[in-house]
Amino acid sequence: MENMQYAEELVREFLIFRGFTNTLQAFESELRSDIGKGFHVDKILDMIFSVYIPKFQAEKLVGLLGFFKQYLSPIETALIGTLSKLEASILRYYIVHALQAGRRDKVADFFGTKGNELLEKSHDWTPWFAIPYIKNPHLDPEFRIYFSKEWFEAMHLSVRNFFCEIFNEPRLPALLKISSDMNATNRFKRDVEQLNLKLSQLQSLLEEKEAKLCQFRSMEGSNGSSGTLREESIYTSKDTSEVFTNVNPQIGQTEYSRNSVVAGARKIQSEFISSMSDDNSALELDDILRNGRNGDTSQIGHGSSHIENSGEVYQEEDFPEIKVEHQETFLGHTSPISRCRFSTSGNNIASASLDGTVRIWTYDASTPVSRNATIYCGTEILSLDWECKSDRLLLIGTSDGCIKAWNVDAKRVVCDLNTTEAFPSVLDIKCSPVEPIFVSAAASGSAGSNNLDNLGFASLTVWNMKTWKAMTVLPLGEDPPAITSLCFNHNGKILAASAIDGMIHIFDMSAGLQITGWPAHDSSISSILFGPDETSIFSLGSDGKIFEWSLQNQGQILWSRNCSRLCYPGNLKYCRQEMALDANGGRLLVTSGSVRAPIYQVQGRQSGWRTLAHAASVTTVDWHPTLPIFLTGSADNSVRVTSLS
């Protein structure tokens, strides 16, 4: 509304400046009668068929149709061809109307003005040039249909339907975008200034840390060559001086073990990390302290999380960094990323943000961008899922009980469903890989709470994607705890669901009944996945523990990891962690409260990898359906597509 008022003031100022007083009076009169606040289809049709054609205003008619072509060209190019066909029909009706009114001079004038242009456009107009010289064109078989009432009614209806279709959603003319564009430009300028200031601060901080790092390297290097260090050459940092004060007065030298040096290094590292939580130099220092000890083979880490493999103990910090073939970063969001998903083919990506928007985009330059879109939901997005048989539909679940079905080809919401008022939070949505159905997991509590226990009770609803109506509600018992994650098996006959009470539920979809279930975690479960051969199920608890459960021997744990150190801090709003299996089922990618996310090796004897660093926590993950490419969304508002070498 602010932009509308601003544009109206600009129009008034222009009309007064040019002295168009009559136009100004008409403009204000129409504003008072609520005209001009949208594209009115009836007014457009009246202008064409009641003014321009009856009064033989051919130039104005052509100009109006040209305006709509120019208006649609940057928005929906697919409609340009339809508009061109309708334009030809409207101009033909202009000629027919002139002949019926006995105004052959207007027909000759029309072809004299538009003749060359029409001839260049299409050979279909060639016979029409002879119309002024045909005695009774309404009797000519080639033109008889255009003089019939049925043809006019069909053409008029087609024009009405076309304009109703393109104006069925509010569309702003370019004039109304002036204010928003100006505000966006000013906002970008302020952001650039702030980023430049932050960059200069980080550069100065980095120089300071590098100077300290060089001092520490020289200190550690001198110790490695001689095994001793004179007291006057000790690094004199106030925080580390107490580490190197074990002086032997008998020999007058300072003696210390290699472990003391490492302890001092850890103190320096903790000082760096606490002073700048988002600084990548701290991550580089962590790598140096771990791997660059001048021949020292001892592995030192911190945190309680570890994995066991081949009799050795590894921590996530000891994982080697992945080898990247290519990486793209998408910066279209303005708030932390809550969900991101590859489409069924892997060509498109849908990513959701806490600002209430979903963006559809492509990471591959060879893929057409015609499907790219921004969907404004107006509330927090809690779940995303693509239709499994194609990339045509994207389902979106929100915190106000709404489920939207977005058609990526038509670029519009084709269905807007609502859960019952008792279950407003749509925590997860999963489409069947075989049938045109999907299941929604809704909760009675607020999904914005940091505590999963506040999500309340659960409701599992099966929806038909052809009729867009609820088919059935899966039984969970009386007052069941909220369901946080859903997963279908390959043929859609089995549905697995995880709950905040640590239970895993298994449903037979053909019967619509629960067939089994077992307590899997002592805490709530954040994510659940079928294993690669579907003889097992992976579960990720909110405490950071990962288990692979056997489906053949219920309750048996086949594989487990503890990544509790990487859980989100308690102050983060997006508390539901995620995990994703690659196409081969051998690598498990997990979200992280750190700037890097671990990739566990489920099959084989390798320990795992670490992703490249974001600038904040990794909040959502997904794998490409067929290729070694994965997605990571972060609290730094970015989404990254990483291709492994």
C-alpha positions as CSV (number, residue, x, y, z in Angstrom):
1,M,0.0,0.0,0.0
2,E,2.9,2.3,0.7
3,N,4.3,1.8,-2.8
4,M,0.8,2.3,-4.3
5,Q,0.4,5.7,-2.5
6,Y,3.9,6.7,-3.5
7,A,3.2,5.9,-7.2
8,E,-0.1,7.8,-7.1
9,E,1.7,10.9,-5.8
10,L,4.3,10.6,-8.6
11,V,1.5,10.4,-11.2
12,R,-0.3,13.5,-9.7
13,E,2.9,15.5,-9.7
14,F,3.6,14.6,-13.4
15,L,0.1,15.5,-14.5
16,I,0.2,18.9,-12.7
17,F,3.7,19.6,-14.1
18,R,2.5,18.9,-17.7
19,G,-0.7,20.8,-17.1
20,F,-3.0,17.8,-17.9
21,T,-5.8,19.1,-15.6
22,N,-8.6,17.2,-17.3
23,T,-6.6,14.0,-17.0
24,L,-5.8,14.8,-13.4
25,Q,-9.5,15.2,-12.6
26,A,-10.4,11.9,-14.3
27,F,-7.5,10.2,-12.5
28,E,-8.7,11.3,-9.1
29,S,-12.3,10.5,-9.9
30,E,-11.4,6.9,-10.8
31,L,-9.3,6.6,-7.7
32,R,-12.3,7.6,-5.6
33,S,-14.4,5.0,-7.4
34,D,-11.7,2.4,-6.6
35,I,-10.5,2.1,-10.2
36,G,-6.8,1.7,-11.0
37,K,-5.8,-0.5,-8.1
38,G,-5.4,-3.6,-10.3
39,F,-5.8,-4.9,-13.8
40,H,-9.6,-5.1,-14.4
41,V,-10.4,-7.6,-17.1
42,D,-13.9,-6.2,-17.8
43,K,-12.5,-2.7,-18.3
44,I,-9.8,-4.1,-20.7
45,L,-12.5,-6.0,-22.7
46,D,-14.7,-2.9,-22.8
47,M,-11.9,-0.8,-24.1
48,I,-11.1,-3.3,-26.9
49,F,-14.6,-4.3,-28.0
50,S,-16.6,-1.2,-27.0
51,V,-14.2,1.6,-27.8
52,Y,-11.2,0.9,-30.0
53,I,-12.9,-1.4,-32.5
54,P,-16.3,0.4,-32.8
55,K,-14.6,3.7,-33.2
56,F,-11.9,2.3,-35.6
57,Q,-9.0,3.4,-33.4
58,A,-6.6,0.8,-34.9
59,E,-3.4,2.5,-33.6
60,K,-4.6,2.5,-30.0
61,L,-5.7,-1.1,-30.3
62,V,-2.3,-2.2,-31.6
63,G,-0.6,-0.1,-28.9
64,L,-2.7,-1.7,-26.1
65,L,-1.9,-5.2,-27.4
66,G,1.8,-4.3,-27.7
67,F,1.7,-3.1,-24.1
68,F,0.5,-6.5,-22.8
69,K,3.3,-8.2,-24.8
70,Q,5.9,-6.0,-23.3
71,Y,4.3,-6.5,-19.8
72,L,4.4,-10.3,-20.1
73,S,7.8,-10.7,-21.7
74,P,9.9,-10.5,-18.5
75,I,7.4,-12.6,-16.5
76,E,6.0,-15.5,-18.4
77,T,7.4,-16.0,-21.9
78,A,5.2,-19.1,-22.4
79,L,2.1,-16.8,-22.7
80,I,3.6,-14.6,-25.4
81,G,2.7,-17.1,-28.1
82,T,-0.9,-17.4,-26.9
83,L,-1.2,-13.6,-26.8
84,S,0.1,-13.3,-30.4
85,K,-2.6,-15.7,-31.6
86,L,-5.3,-13.7,-29.7
87,E,-3.8,-10.5,-31.1
88,A,-4.3,-11.8,-34.7
89,S,-7.9,-12.8,-34.0
90,I,-8.7,-9.4,-32.5
91,L,-7.2,-7.5,-35.5
92,R,-9.1,-9.8,-37.8
93,Y,-12.3,-8.9,-36.0
94,Y,-11.4,-5.2,-36.4
95,I,-11.4,-5.8,-40.2
96,V,-14.6,-7.8,-40.1
97,H,-16.3,-5.1,-38.1
98,A,-15.2,-2.4,-40.5
99,L,-16.5,-4.4,-43.5
100,Q,-19.8,-5.0,-41.7
101,A,-20.1,-1.3,-41.0
102,G,-19.4,-0.5,-44.7
103,R,-16.1,1.2,-43.9
104,R,-13.8,-0.3,-46.5
105,D,-11.7,2.8,-46.2
106,K,-10.7,1.8,-42.7
107,V,-9.7,-1.6,-43.9
108,A,-7.5,-0.1,-46.6
109,D,-6.0,2.3,-44.0
110,F,-5.3,-0.6,-41.6
111,F,-3.4,-2.6,-44.2
112,G,-1.6,0.5,-45.4
113,T,-0.3,1.1,-41.9
114,K,0.2,-2.5,-40.7
115,G,0.6,-4.3,-44.0
116,N,4.3,-4.8,-44.1
117,E,4.5,-5.8,-40.5
118,L,1.7,-8.4,-40.8
119,L,3.3,-9.8,-44.0
120,E,6.6,-10.3,-42.2
121,K,5.0,-12.0,-39.2
122,S,3.1,-14.7,-41.0
123,H,1.8,-15.8,-44.3
124,D,-1.6,-16.3,-42.7
125,W,-2.3,-12.6,-43.4
126,T,-1.6,-12.8,-47.1
127,P,-5.2,-13.5,-48.3
128,W,-6.6,-10.8,-46.0
129,F,-4.8,-8.1,-48.1
130,A,-7.4,-8.8,-50.9
131,I,-10.4,-8.3,-48.7
132,P,-11.0,-4.6,-49.7
133,Y,-11.3,-5.8,-53.3
134,I,-13.7,-8.7,-52.6
135,K,-17.3,-7.8,-53.3
136,N,-18.9,-10.0,-50.7
137,P,-16.2,-11.4,-48.3
138,H,-18.8,-12.7,-45.9
139,L,-19.8,-15.2,-48.6
140,D,-16.3,-16.2,-49.4
141,P,-15.6,-19.7,-48.0
142,E,-12.2,-18.5,-46.8
143,F,-13.6,-15.7,-44.7
144,R,-17.2,-16.8,-44.0
145,I,-16.3,-18.2,-40.5
146,Y,-14.9,-14.9,-39.4
147,F,-18.2,-13.2,-40.2
148,S,-20.2,-15.7,-38.0
149,K,-21.6,-14.9,-34.6
150,E,-20.2,-18.1,-33.2
151,W,-16.6,-17.2,-34.1
152,F,-16.9,-13.9,-32.4
153,E,-18.3,-15.3,-29.2
154,A,-15.6,-18.0,-29.1
155,M,-12.9,-15.4,-29.7
156,H,-14.4,-13.0,-27.1
157,L,-14.5,-15.8,-24.5
158,S,-10.9,-16.8,-25.3
159,V,-9.7,-13.3,-24.8
160,R,-11.6,-13.0,-21.5
161,N,-10.2,-16.3,-20.2
162,F,-6.7,-15.3,-21.2
163,F,-6.7,-12.0,-19.3
164,C,-8.4,-13.7,-16.3
165,E,-5.6,-16.2,-16.2
166,I,-2.7,-13.8,-16.3
167,F,-4.4,-11.5,-13.8
168,N,-5.7,-14.1,-11.4
169,E,-2.9,-13.1,-9.0
170,P,-1.9,-9.5,-8.0
171,R,0.7,-8.2,-10.4
172,L,2.4,-4.9,-9.9
173,P,3.2,-2.6,-12.7
174,A,6.7,-1.2,-13.0
175,L,5.8,2.1,-11.5
176,L,4.8,0.6,-8.2
177,K,8.2,-1.0,-7.9
178,I,10.0,2.3,-7.8
179,S,9.8,2.7,-4.0
180,S,10.7,-1.0,-3.3
181,D,13.7,-0.8,-5.7
182,M,14.9,2.4,-4.1
183,N,14.6,0.9,-0.6
184,A,16.4,-2.2,-1.7
185,T,19.2,-0.1,-3.3
186,N,19.6,1.8,0.0
187,R,19.6,-1.4,2.0
188,F,22.2,-2.9,-0.2
189,K,24.4,0.1,0.1
190,R,24.1,-0.1,3.9
191,D,24.9,-3.8,3.8
192,V,28.0,-3.1,1.7
193,E,29.2,-0.5,4.1
194,Q,28.8,-2.8,7.1
195,L,30.5,-5.7,5.3
196,N,33.4,-3.5,4.4
197,L,33.7,-2.4,8.0
198,K,33.5,-6.0,9.2
199,L,36.1,-7.0,6.6
200,S,38.6,-4.5,7.8
201,Q,38.1,-5.6,11.4
202,L,38.5,-9.2,10.5
203,Q,41.6,-8.5,8.5
204,S,43.2,-6.6,11.4
205,L,42.2,-9.4,13.7
206,L,43.6,-12.0,11.3
207,E,46.9,-10.2,11.2
208,E,47.1,-10.2,15.0
209,K,46.3,-13.9,15.2
210,E,48.9,-14.8,12.5
211,A,51.5,-12.9,14.4
212,K,50.7,-14.9,17.5
213,L,50.7,-18.1,15.5
214,C,54.2,-17.4,14.0
215,Q,55.5,-16.8,17.5
216,F,54.1,-20.1,18.7
217,R,55.5,-21.9,15.6
218,S,59.0,-20.6,16.4
219,M,58.6,-21.6,20.0
220,E,57.5,-25.1,19.1
221,G,60.2,-25.5,16.4
222,S,63.0,-24.6,18.8
223,N,61.8,-27.1,21.3
224,G,61.6,-29.9,18.6
225,S,65.3,-29.3,17.7
226,S,66.9,-29.1,21.1
227,G,64.4,-30.6,23.5
228,T,64.9,-27.7,25.9
229,L,64.2,-24.0,26.0
230,R,65.9,-21.2,27.8
231,E,63.7,-19.2,30.1
232,E,64.3,-15.9,28.3
233,S,63.1,-17.4,25.0
234,I,59.8,-18.6,26.4
235,Y,56.6,-17.2,24.8
236,T,55.6,-14.6,27.3
237,S,51.8,-14.6,26.9
238,K,50.2,-14.0,30.2
239,D,47.8,-17.0,29.7
240,T,50.6,-19.5,28.8
241,S,53.5,-18.4,31.0
242,E,52.2,-20.5,33.9
243,V,52.5,-23.6,31.7
244,F,56.3,-23.2,31.2
245,T,57.5,-22.4,34.8
246,N,58.8,-25.8,35.9
247,V,62.4,-24.7,36.4
248,N,65.2,-27.1,37.6
249,P,67.5,-24.9,39.7
250,Q,70.3,-27.5,39.6
251,I,70.9,-27.2,35.9
252,G,69.5,-23.7,35.4
253,Q,67.3,-24.7,32.5
254,T,63.6,-25.0,32.0
255,E,62.6,-28.6,31.3
256,Y,59.2,-29.6,30.1
257,S,57.6,-32.5,28.3
258,R,56.1,-32.5,24.8
259,N,52.7,-32.7,26.5
260,S,53.2,-29.4,28.2
261,V,53.8,-27.7,24.8
262,V,50.6,-29.2,23.5
263,A,48.7,-28.1,26.6
264,G,50.0,-24.6,26.1
265,A,48.9,-24.7,22.5
266,R,45.5,-25.8,23.5
267,K,45.2,-22.8,25.8
268,I,46.2,-20.4,23.0
269,Q,43.7,-22.1,20.7
270,S,40.9,-21.8,23.2
271,E,41.7,-18.1,23.6
272,F,41.5,-17.6,19.9
273,I,38.2,-19.4,19.4
274,S,36.6,-17.6,22.3
275,S,37.7,-14.3,21.0
276,M,36.2,-14.8,17.5
277,S,33.7,-17.6,17.2
278,D,33.2,-17.1,13.4
279,D,36.7,-16.5,12.3
280,N,38.1,-19.1,9.9
281,S,41.6,-18.5,11.1
282,A,40.6,-20.3,14.3
283,L,39.7,-23.3,12.2
284,E,43.0,-23.1,10.4
285,L,44.8,-23.0,13.7
286,D,42.9,-26.1,14.8
287,D,44.2,-28.0,11.8
288,I,47.7,-26.8,12.4
289,L,47.7,-27.8,16.0
290,R,46.3,-31.2,15.1
291,N,48.4,-32.1,12.0
292,G,51.4,-29.8,11.9
293,R,53.5,-30.7,14.9
294,N,56.8,-31.1,13.1
295,G,56.7,-34.9,13.0
296,D,54.7,-35.5,16.2
297,T,52.3,-38.3,15.4
298,S,50.1,-38.0,18.5
299,Q,46.5,-37.1,17.9
300,I,45.0,-34.6,20.2
301,G,41.4,-33.5,20.1
302,H,38.7,-32.2,22.4
303,G,35.1,-33.0,23.1
304,S,33.5,-36.3,24.1
305,S,32.3,-37.4,20.7
306,H,34.2,-40.2,19.0
307,I,33.9,-43.1,16.7
308,E,35.6,-46.5,16.8
309,N,36.9,-48.1,13.6
310,S,39.4,-50.9,13.2
311,G,40.3,-50.7,16.8
312,E,41.2,-47.0,16.7
313,V,39.4,-44.0,18.2
314,Y,38.6,-41.0,16.0
315,Q,37.0,-37.7,16.7
316,E,35.2,-35.5,14.3
317,E,38.0,-33.0,14.4
318,D,40.4,-35.7,13.2
319,F,38.3,-36.4,10.0
320,P,40.1,-35.3,6.9
321,E,38.5,-32.5,4.9
322,I,36.6,-33.7,1.8
323,K,38.1,-33.3,-1.6
324,V,35.9,-31.0,-3.5
325,E,35.6,-31.0,-7.3
326,H,33.2,-28.0,-7.4
327,Q,31.2,-25.9,-5.0
328,E,28.4,-23.3,-5.5
329,T,27.0,-21.0,-2.9
330,F,23.4,-19.7,-3.0
331,L,22.9,-16.4,-1.2
332,G,19.3,-15.6,-2.0
333,H,17.9,-16.0,1.6
334,T,17.9,-13.3,4.3
335,S,17.6,-15.5,7.4
336,P,19.0,-18.9,8.6
337,I,18.1,-21.9,6.4
338,S,15.7,-24.3,7.9
339,R,15.3,-26.9,5.1
340,C,16.8,-27.7,1.7
341,R,15.9,-30.5,-0.7
342,F,17.0,-31.8,-4.1
343,S,14.2,-32.5,-6.5
344,T,13.6,-36.0,-7.7
345,S,15.8,-35.6,-10.8
346,G,18.3,-33.5,-8.8
347,N,18.1,-30.7,-11.3
348,N,16.3,-28.3,-9.0
349,I,16.7,-27.3,-5.3
350,A,14.1,-26.0,-2.9
351,S,15.4,-24.2,0.2
352,A,13.4,-22.7,3.0
353,S,14.4,-19.9,5.4
354,L,13.2,-18.7,8.8
355,D,12.0,-15.5,7.0
356,G,9.0,-17.4,5.7
357,T,10.2,-17.9,2.1
358,V,10.9,-20.9,-0.1
359,R,13.2,-20.5,-3.1
360,I,13.4,-22.8,-6.1
361,W,16.7,-22.6,-8.0
362,T,19.2,-24.6,-9.9
363,Y,23.0,-25.0,-9.3
364,D,23.9,-26.2,-12.8
365,A,24.4,-23.6,-15.5
366,S,23.2,-26.1,-18.2
367,T,19.8,-26.4,-16.5
368,P,17.1,-24.0,-17.5
369,V,16.1,-21.4,-14.9
370,S,12.5,-21.2,-16.0
371,R,11.4,-22.9,-12.8
372,N,13.2,-20.6,-10.5
373,A,10.8,-18.9,-8.1
374,T,10.3,-17.3,-4.7
375,I,7.3,-18.5,-2.6
376,Y,6.2,-16.2,0.2
377,C,4.5,-18.2,2.9
378,G,4.3,-15.5,5.6
379,T,5.2,-17.9,8.4
380,E,7.9,-20.3,9.4
381,I,8.5,-23.2,7.0
382,L,8.9,-26.5,8.9
383,S,9.0,-29.1,6.1
384,L,9.6,-29.6,2.4
385,D,9.2,-32.5,0.1
386,W,9.2,-33.0,-3.7
387,E,6.8,-35.2,-5.6
388,C,8.6,-38.5,-6.1
389,K,7.7,-39.3,-9.7
390,S,8.6,-35.9,-11.2
391,D,9.8,-32.4,-10.3
392,R,6.4,-30.9,-10.9
393,L,5.1,-30.4,-7.4
394,L,6.7,-29.2,-4.2
395,L,4.9,-29.6,-0.9
396,I,5.5,-27.0,1.9
397,G,4.4,-27.4,5.5
398,T,4.3,-24.4,7.8
399,S,3.9,-23.5,11.5
400,D,0.3,-22.3,11.1
401,G,-1.2,-25.6,9.9
402,C,-0.9,-24.9,6.2
403,I,0.3,-27.3,3.5
404,K,0.9,-25.7,0.1
405,A,1.3,-27.5,-3.2
406,W,3.5,-25.4,-5.6
407,N,3.4,-26.2,-9.3
408,V,6.9,-25.4,-10.5
409,D,5.9,-25.3,-14.2
410,A,2.9,-23.0,-13.7
411,K,4.7,-21.1,-10.9
412,R,1.7,-20.9,-8.6
413,V,0.1,-22.6,-5.6
414,V,-2.3,-25.2,-7.0
415,C,-3.7,-26.3,-3.6
416,D,-3.7,-24.8,-0.1
417,L,-4.6,-27.4,2.5
418,N,-5.1,-26.9,6.2
419,T,-4.7,-29.3,9.1
420,T,-7.1,-29.1,12.0
421,E,-6.8,-26.2,14.4
422,A,-5.7,-28.7,17.1
423,F,-2.5,-29.5,15.1
424,P,-1.0,-26.3,13.7
425,S,2.7,-27.3,13.3
426,V,3.4,-29.4,10.2
427,L,6.7,-30.9,11.3
428,D,7.3,-33.2,8.3
429,I,5.8,-34.2,4.9
430,K,6.7,-37.3,2.9
431,C,5.4,-38.2,-0.6
432,S,4.9,-41.9,-1.5
433,P,7.5,-43.1,-4.1
434,V,4.7,-45.1,-5.9
435,E,1.2,-43.7,-5.3
436,P,-0.1,-40.2,-5.6
437,I,-0.4,-39.7,-1.8
438,F,1.6,-38.0,0.9
439,V,1.7,-38.2,4.7
440,S,1.8,-35.1,7.0
441,A,3.1,-35.2,10.6
442,A,1.4,-32.4,12.5
443,A,1.9,-31.4,16.2
444,S,-0.4,-29.7,18.7
445,G,2.4,-27.6,20.2
446,S,4.5,-24.7,18.8
447,A,7.4,-25.7,16.6
448,G,9.1,-22.4,17.4
449,S,10.0,-23.6,20.9
450,N,13.6,-24.7,21.5
451,N,12.4,-27.7,23.5
452,L,11.1,-30.6,21.5
453,D,9.1,-31.8,24.5
454,N,6.8,-28.8,24.0
455,L,5.6,-30.0,20.6
456,G,2.7,-31.7,22.2
457,F,0.7,-34.5,20.6
458,A,0.8,-36.0,17.1
459,S,-1.4,-36.5,14.1
460,L,-0.5,-38.5,11.0
461,T,-2.7,-37.8,8.0
462,V,-2.7,-39.5,4.6
463,W,-3.7,-37.1,1.7
464,N,-4.7,-37.8,-1.9
465,M,-2.7,-35.7,-4.3
466,K,-5.3,-36.0,-7.1
467,T,-8.3,-34.8,-5.1
468,W,-6.3,-32.9,-2.5
469,K,-8.4,-34.4,0.3
470,A,-7.5,-36.3,3.5
471,M,-7.9,-40.0,3.0
472,T,-7.3,-41.4,6.5
473,V,-5.6,-40.7,9.9
474,L,-3.0,-43.3,10.9
475,P,-3.6,-44.7,14.4
476,L,-1.1,-43.7,17.1
477,G,-3.0,-44.4,20.3
478,E,-4.4,-41.9,22.8
479,D,-2.5,-38.6,23.2
480,P,0.5,-39.8,21.2
481,P,3.7,-37.7,21.4
482,A,4.6,-35.5,18.5
483,I,6.0,-37.2,15.3
484,T,9.2,-35.4,14.1
485,S,10.3,-37.3,11.0
486,L,8.8,-39.6,8.4
487,C,10.3,-42.0,5.8
488,F,8.8,-44.3,3.1
489,N,10.5,-47.5,1.9
490,H,11.2,-48.0,-1.8
491,N,7.7,-49.3,-2.8
492,G,5.8,-47.0,-0.4
493,K,4.2,-50.0,1.5
494,I,6.0,-49.2,4.7
495,L,6.1,-45.9,6.6
496,A,8.6,-45.3,9.4
497,A,7.9,-42.4,11.9
498,S,10.0,-41.2,14.9
499,A,8.6,-39.5,18.0
500,I,9.7,-37.1,20.7
501,D,9.5,-39.9,23.3
502,G,12.2,-41.8,21.5
503,M,9.9,-44.3,19.9
504,I,10.1,-45.6,16.3
505,H,6.7,-46.6,14.7
506,I,6.3,-48.8,11.6
507,F,3.1,-48.6,9.6
508,D,1.6,-50.9,6.9
509,M,0.3,-48.3,4.4
510,S,-2.0,-50.8,2.5
511,A,-3.8,-51.6,5.8
512,G,-3.3,-48.2,7.4
513,L,-2.2,-49.8,10.6
514,Q,0.8,-49.8,12.9
515,I,2.6,-53.1,12.7
516,T,5.5,-52.6,15.1
517,G,7.5,-50.1,17.1
518,W,10.2,-50.0,19.7
519,P,12.0,-47.5,22.0
520,A,15.1,-46.4,20.2
521,H,16.5,-43.4,22.2
522,D,16.3,-42.0,25.7
523,S,15.6,-38.6,24.2
524,S,13.5,-37.3,21.3
525,I,14.3,-38.5,17.8
526,S,15.1,-35.7,15.3
527,S,15.5,-37.7,12.0
528,I,14.8,-41.2,10.7
529,L,16.0,-42.9,7.4
530,F,15.7,-46.4,5.9
531,G,19.1,-48.0,5.3
532,P,20.4,-48.6,1.8
533,D,19.0,-52.2,1.5
534,E,16.0,-51.4,3.7
535,T,16.9,-54.1,6.2
536,S,17.8,-51.4,8.7
537,I,16.7,-48.0,9.9
538,F,18.9,-45.0,11.0
539,S,17.7,-42.8,13.8
540,L,19.3,-39.5,15.0
541,G,18.4,-38.4,18.5
542,S,18.3,-34.9,19.8
543,D,21.2,-35.9,22.1
544,G,23.4,-36.4,19.0
545,K,23.4,-40.2,19.1
546,I,23.0,-42.1,15.8
547,F,21.9,-45.8,15.7
548,E,21.4,-48.2,12.8
549,W,18.6,-50.6,13.9
550,S,18.1,-54.0,12.3
551,L,14.6,-54.7,10.9
552,Q,15.2,-58.4,10.8
553,N,16.2,-58.6,14.5
554,Q,14.2,-55.9,16.1
555,G,16.1,-54.0,18.8
556,Q,19.5,-55.0,17.5
557,I,22.0,-52.1,16.9
558,L,24.1,-52.7,13.8
559,W,26.1,-49.4,13.9
560,S,26.3,-46.4,16.1
561,R,28.0,-43.0,16.5
562,N,28.0,-40.3,19.0
563,C,28.1,-36.7,17.7
564,S,26.7,-35.1,20.8
565,R,29.5,-32.5,20.7
566,L,28.0,-31.3,17.4
567,C,24.5,-30.7,18.7
568,Y,23.0,-27.2,18.3
569,P,23.5,-24.8,21.2
570,G,20.4,-24.4,23.4
571,N,19.8,-20.9,22.2
572,L,19.2,-21.9,18.6
573,K,15.6,-21.9,17.3
574,Y,16.1,-24.6,14.7
575,C,16.7,-27.5,17.1
576,R,15.7,-30.5,15.0
577,Q,18.8,-32.0,13.5
578,E,18.9,-33.9,10.2
579,M,20.8,-36.6,8.5
580,A,21.0,-37.8,4.9
581,L,22.3,-40.9,3.1
582,D,24.0,-40.7,-0.3
583,A,22.7,-42.6,-3.3
584,N,24.8,-45.6,-2.5
585,G,23.9,-45.7,1.1
586,G,27.5,-45.6,2.2
587,R,27.9,-42.1,3.5
588,L,25.8,-40.4,6.2
589,L,25.8,-36.5,6.3
590,V,24.7,-35.0,9.6
591,T,23.8,-31.4,10.6
592,S,26.1,-29.7,13.1
593,G,26.2,-26.9,15.7
594,S,29.7,-26.3,14.3
595,V,30.6,-24.6,11.1
596,R,31.6,-28.0,9.6
597,A,29.4,-31.1,9.3
598,P,30.6,-34.7,9.6
599,I,30.2,-37.3,6.9
600,Y,30.3,-40.7,8.5
601,Q,31.4,-43.8,6.5
602,V,28.6,-46.3,7.1
603,Q,30.1,-49.0,5.0
604,G,33.8,-49.8,4.8
605,R,36.6,-49.1,7.1
606,Q,37.2,-45.4,6.6
607,S,36.6,-43.0,9.5
608,G,34.8,-40.2,7.7
609,W,35.2,-36.7,6.4
610,R,34.5,-33.1,7.3
611,T,32.7,-30.6,5.0
612,L,34.1,-27.3,4.1
613,A,33.4,-24.6,6.6
614,H,30.3,-22.3,6.6
615,A,30.3,-19.1,8.7
616,A,27.8,-20.5,11.2
617,S,26.1,-23.8,12.2
618,V,25.0,-26.3,9.5
619,T,21.2,-26.5,10.0
620,T,20.0,-28.8,7.1
621,V,21.5,-31.4,4.7
622,D,20.5,-33.5,1.7
623,W,22.2,-35.7,-0.9
624,H,21.7,-35.7,-4.7
625,P,19.5,-38.7,-5.7
626,T,22.1,-40.2,-8.0
627,L,25.4,-38.2,-7.9
628,P,28.1,-37.6,-5.2
629,I,26.8,-34.1,-4.6
630,F,25.3,-32.8,-1.3
631,L,23.5,-29.8,0.1
632,T,24.3,-27.9,3.3
633,G,22.2,-25.1,4.6
634,S,23.5,-22.8,7.3
635,A,22.6,-20.2,9.9
636,D,24.7,-17.9,7.9
637,N,21.7,-17.6,5.4
638,S,23.6,-19.5,2.7
639,V,23.1,-22.9,0.9
640,R,26.0,-24.7,-0.6
641,V,26.1,-27.4,-3.3
642,T,29.3,-29.4,-3.0
643,S,30.4,-31.9,-5.7
644,L,32.9,-34.5,-4.4
645,S,35.9,-35.4,-6.5
